[in-house]
Amino acid sequence: LLIGLLLACAQAVEFVLRPGERAARYARCARLYERPASRRGELSDAELAQSLTDAREQDDSDEIESLRRAAWNDTAAEVGAEKRLTLTRWERLVSALA
């Protein structure tokens, strides 16, 4: 737990010290996903899935691994999907703090 908190603090300091660089990176990554999203009515399901896979491969944004499964569950709940992932204690804690 202590190591996780130290890593979180280090990430926060890095984020605060270089906000412009991060903002530019995230804006670039957002454009990767906007393109397929704007064409979702024109693309078949397979083409849309491939476009999203391509965007993920080019995406160089930082991810908080501890939030990945919680984000999956939140998205699943929003779209009405039945499947939910079981979270570890750490993932539940980080999710509650986020």
C-alpha positions, 0 to 999 in steps of 0.5 A: 500500500505504501509503495502504491501511494508513493507511486501515485504521489510521484505521478501527481508531481510529474503531472503538475510539473509538466501540464502543457506536455501532458495536455498536448499528448492527451489532445493528440490521443483524443483525436485518434479516437474522434476520427472513428467515433465521427464515422461510426454510422458509416462503418461496419462493426468490423471496420469500427472495431479495427479503427479503434484497435488502430487508435489504441495502438497509436495511443501513447497516453499514460494509463492508471492500470489500477483503474482499468477494470473499474473503468470497464465496469463503469462503461459496462454499466453505462451501456447496459452490458451484463458482464462486470469484472471483479475488482481487487481490494486495491482496485476498489480503493483506487476507484473510490479515491478517483 
